[in-house]
């Protein structure tokens, strides 16, 4: 039933945007851009809310969004956990359990327009602003981020200077090439060339740079922090090639290809792998 609803909605959006492009290409592009940055969130279950509210320590007001900050305290180094698209801070629960056992002090936020945060749309600059708000207050040592959160972390690191105490970055399956990701969005909705051309023109005018400026492999060249980059060859959401292009552009990057873990990589194999890496890292630092 969910697949049927998705197919119907996709066809309706495609018909609407393509038809509108013959009347107003710009209006069609504006609608497509809004759709692109609008998450369709899963409704938090009562036990999710209870778990998160017990850990909530404060709320940031970035001017556009209200962002909750959660904390599961530990005596060790501070880790900031950054979730992906259409997810929320609860997704980190099994990681936090393991990290707390190892003594780490764990923090997490809900991205703008995700989880218990306010708002209807979210972009990497929006998410980076929220990340910056946390790091300005707390001296984080490590960021662990997934997918869209990984890309937003790269954006944060290349545009902000608040992370003076950061020692290491760990990214799981980050978005890499924004232009290619945008093309996949076009193909998913079967958008005609009028919409596509108007979309790129609108995007570049709105954000003041060519779309290629926002490719992760370009942004990471300005980052001096070491990174552990993990991406699965069976990822059906973001291709492993994204990370394969990021890794050589990052000054100090360890790139690990996995197999059979998919996009989410939230099972014990990945959790234990990252926990071991953190423990080894603590010995080295």
C-alpha positions as CSV (number, residue, x, y, z in Angstrom):
1,X,0.0,0.0,0.0
2,X,2.8,2.4,0.9
3,X,4.5,1.8,-2.5
4,X,1.2,2.4,-4.3
5,X,0.7,5.7,-2.5
6,X,4.3,6.7,-3.3
7,X,3.8,5.9,-7.0
8,X,0.6,7.9,-7.2
9,X,2.1,10.9,-5.4
10,X,5.1,10.8,-7.6
11,X,3.0,10.8,-10.7
12,X,0.9,13.6,-9.4
13,X,3.9,15.8,-8.6
14,X,5.4,15.0,-11.9
15,X,2.3,15.9,-13.8
16,X,1.8,19.1,-11.8
17,X,5.4,20.4,-12.1
18,X,5.8,19.5,-15.7
19,X,2.5,21.1,-16.7
20,X,3.2,24.2,-14.6
21,X,6.6,24.6,-16.4
22,X,4.8,25.5,-19.6
23,X,3.0,28.4,-17.8
24,X,5.8,29.5,-15.5
25,X,9.1,27.7,-15.5
26,X,10.3,29.7,-12.5
27,X,7.2,28.9,-10.5
28,X,7.6,25.2,-11.3
29,X,11.3,25.4,-10.2
30,X,10.3,27.1,-6.9
31,X,7.8,24.3,-6.2
32,X,10.4,21.7,-7.0
33,X,13.0,23.3,-4.8
34,X,10.5,23.5,-1.9
35,X,9.7,19.8,-2.4
36,X,13.4,18.9,-2.5
37,X,14.0,20.4,0.9
38,X,10.8,19.2,2.6
39,X,11.2,16.0,4.7
40,X,8.3,13.6,5.0
41,X,8.9,12.7,8.6
42,X,8.0,9.5,10.4
43,X,5.8,10.2,13.4
44,X,7.6,9.7,16.6
45,X,6.1,7.0,18.7
46,X,5.3,7.6,22.4
47,X,8.3,5.6,23.6
48,X,10.6,7.5,21.3
49,X,9.4,10.8,22.7
50,X,9.7,9.6,26.3
51,X,13.3,8.4,25.6
52,X,14.3,11.7,24.0
53,X,12.5,14.0,26.5
54,X,14.4,12.3,29.4
55,X,17.6,13.3,27.7
56,X,16.6,16.8,26.6
57,X,18.7,19.4,28.3
58,X,17.8,22.6,26.4
59,X,16.4,24.1,23.2
60,X,18.2,26.4,20.7
61,X,16.5,29.1,18.8
62,X,18.4,29.7,15.6
63,X,16.0,32.5,14.6
64,X,14.2,30.2,12.1
65,X,14.0,27.0,14.0
66,X,13.8,25.6,17.6
67,X,16.2,22.8,18.0
68,X,16.2,20.4,21.0
69,X,19.5,19.2,22.4
70,X,19.7,15.8,24.0
71,X,22.5,14.5,26.3
72,X,23.4,11.0,27.6
73,X,26.3,11.9,30.0
74,X,29.5,10.1,30.4
75,X,32.9,11.0,31.9
76,X,34.8,10.8,28.7
77,X,35.1,12.7,25.5
78,X,32.1,14.5,24.0
79,X,30.5,13.0,20.9
80,X,27.9,14.9,18.8
81,X,25.6,12.6,16.8
82,X,24.1,14.0,13.6
83,X,21.3,12.0,12.0
84,X,20.3,11.8,8.3
85,X,17.3,12.9,6.2
86,X,13.8,12.0,7.5
87,X,15.3,10.6,10.7
88,X,15.7,11.9,14.2
89,X,18.0,11.6,17.3
90,X,16.3,8.4,18.4
91,X,18.0,6.5,15.6
92,X,21.3,6.8,17.6
93,X,19.9,4.8,20.7
94,X,22.0,1.6,20.1
95,X,25.1,3.6,19.4
96,X,24.6,5.7,22.5
97,X,24.1,2.6,24.7
98,X,27.5,1.3,23.5
99,X,29.3,4.6,23.7
100,X,28.0,5.3,27.2
101,X,29.3,1.8,28.2
102,X,32.7,3.0,27.0
103,X,32.4,6.2,29.0
104,X,31.7,8.7,26.2
105,X,29.6,11.8,26.8
106,X,26.9,11.7,24.0
107,X,24.9,14.6,22.6
108,X,22.4,14.6,19.7
109,X,20.0,17.1,18.0
110,X,17.0,16.8,15.8
111,X,17.7,18.5,12.5
112,X,15.4,21.4,11.5
113,X,12.0,20.1,10.5
114,X,12.8,16.7,11.9
115,X,11.9,14.9,15.1
116,X,10.9,17.4,17.7
117,X,12.5,20.4,16.0
118,X,10.3,23.1,14.5
119,X,10.0,24.0,10.8
120,X,8.8,22.5,7.5
121,X,11.9,22.6,5.4
122,X,15.6,21.8,5.9
123,X,18.8,22.5,4.0
124,X,22.5,21.8,4.8
125,X,23.1,25.4,5.8
126,X,20.1,25.2,8.2
127,X,21.5,22.0,9.8
128,X,25.0,23.4,9.9
129,X,23.7,26.5,11.8
130,X,22.1,24.1,14.4
131,X,25.4,22.1,14.7
132,X,27.3,25.4,15.2
133,X,24.9,26.5,18.0
134,X,25.7,23.3,19.9
135,X,29.5,23.4,19.3
136,X,29.7,27.1,20.3
137,X,28.3,26.1,23.8
138,X,29.9,22.6,24.3
139,X,33.5,21.7,23.4
140,X,32.8,18.7,21.2
141,X,35.7,16.3,20.5
142,X,34.1,14.0,17.9
143,X,31.2,14.3,15.4
144,X,29.6,11.1,14.2
145,X,27.2,11.8,11.3
146,X,25.1,9.9,8.8
147,X,24.0,10.5,5.2
148,X,22.4,14.0,4.9
149,X,23.8,14.7,8.3
150,X,27.3,13.8,7.1
151,X,27.0,16.2,4.2
152,X,25.7,18.9,6.6
153,X,28.7,18.3,8.9
154,X,31.0,18.8,5.9
155,X,29.2,22.0,5.2
156,X,29.6,23.1,8.8
157,X,33.3,22.3,8.9
158,X,34.0,24.2,5.8
159,X,31.9,27.3,6.7
160,X,32.3,27.7,10.5
161,X,35.3,28.0,12.8
162,X,33.7,27.1,16.2
163,X,35.0,23.5,16.4
164,X,38.4,24.4,18.0
165,X,38.3,21.3,20.3
166,X,37.2,18.8,17.6
167,X,39.7,16.0,17.2
168,X,38.0,13.6,14.7
169,X,35.1,13.3,12.3
170,X,33.3,10.0,11.6
171,X,30.9,9.9,8.6
172,X,28.6,7.1,7.5
173,X,27.4,7.2,3.9
174,X,27.5,11.0,3.4
175,X,25.9,12.7,0.4
176,X,28.8,13.6,-1.9
177,X,28.0,15.1,-5.3
178,X,25.1,17.5,-5.0
179,X,24.7,17.9,-8.7
180,X,24.4,14.2,-9.2
181,X,22.0,13.9,-6.2
182,X,19.8,16.6,-7.7
183,X,19.8,14.8,-11.1
184,X,18.5,11.7,-9.3
185,X,15.7,13.8,-7.8
186,X,14.9,15.0,-11.3
187,X,14.8,11.5,-12.6
188,X,12.7,10.2,-9.7
189,X,10.0,12.8,-10.5
190,X,10.5,12.5,-14.3
191,X,10.8,16.2,-14.6
192,X,11.1,17.7,-18.1
193,X,14.1,19.8,-19.2
194,X,12.3,23.1,-18.7
195,X,11.9,22.4,-14.9
196,X,15.4,21.1,-14.6
197,X,17.1,24.1,-16.3
198,X,14.9,26.5,-14.3
199,X,15.7,24.6,-11.0
200,X,19.4,24.9,-11.5
201,X,19.2,28.5,-12.4
202,X,17.0,29.3,-9.4
203,X,19.3,27.3,-7.0
204,X,22.4,29.1,-8.2
205,X,20.8,32.5,-8.0
206,X,19.3,31.8,-4.5
207,X,22.6,30.4,-3.0
208,X,25.0,32.6,-4.9
209,X,27.2,29.9,-6.3
210,X,27.3,27.2,-9.1
211,X,25.8,24.0,-7.8
212,X,29.2,22.3,-8.2
213,X,30.5,24.7,-5.5
214,X,28.5,22.6,-3.0
215,X,30.0,19.2,-3.9
216,X,31.4,17.6,-0.8
217,X,34.7,16.7,-2.5
218,X,35.4,20.4,-3.1
219,X,34.3,21.5,0.4
220,X,36.4,18.9,2.3
221,X,39.6,20.3,0.8
222,X,39.3,23.1,3.4
223,X,39.0,20.7,6.3
224,X,42.2,19.9,8.4
225,X,40.5,17.4,10.8
226,X,41.1,13.7,10.3
227,X,38.1,11.7,9.2
228,X,36.9,8.1,9.3
229,X,34.7,7.6,6.3
230,X,32.5,4.4,6.1
231,X,30.3,3.6,3.1
232,X,28.6,0.3,2.0
233,X,28.9,-1.1,-1.5
234,X,25.2,-2.2,-1.3
235,X,23.9,1.3,-0.4
236,X,20.8,1.8,-2.5
237,X,20.2,5.4,-1.4
238,X,23.6,7.1,-1.8
239,X,26.2,5.4,-4.0
240,X,29.5,4.4,-2.5
241,X,31.2,6.3,-5.3
242,X,30.2,9.5,-3.5
243,X,32.6,8.6,-0.6
244,X,35.2,7.2,-3.1
245,X,35.4,10.8,-4.5
246,X,35.4,12.5,-1.1
247,X,38.2,10.4,0.4
248,X,41.1,11.5,-1.9
249,X,40.1,15.1,-1.5
250,X,40.2,15.0,2.3
251,X,43.7,15.8,3.6
252,X,43.6,13.0,6.2
253,X,40.9,10.4,5.6
254,X,40.6,6.7,6.3
255,X,38.0,5.3,3.9
256,X,36.4,1.9,4.7
257,X,34.2,0.1,2.2
258,X,31.8,-2.4,3.8
259,X,29.5,-4.9,2.1
260,X,26.0,-6.1,3.0
261,X,25.2,-3.3,5.5
262,X,23.1,-1.1,3.2
263,X,22.5,2.6,3.8
264,X,21.5,2.9,7.4
265,X,24.4,0.9,8.9
266,X,22.9,0.8,12.4
267,X,23.5,-2.9,13.3
268,X,25.9,-4.2,15.9
269,X,28.7,-4.8,13.3
270,X,29.0,-1.1,12.5
271,X,28.4,0.1,16.1
272,X,31.1,-2.2,17.4
273,X,33.5,-1.1,14.6
274,X,33.0,2.6,15.4
275,X,33.3,2.0,19.2
276,X,36.6,0.1,18.7
277,X,37.8,2.9,16.5
278,X,37.0,5.5,19.2
279,X,38.8,3.4,21.8
280,X,41.9,3.1,19.6
281,X,41.6,6.8,18.9
282,X,41.6,7.7,22.6
283,X,44.9,5.7,23.0
284,X,46.5,7.5,20.1
285,X,45.4,11.1,21.1
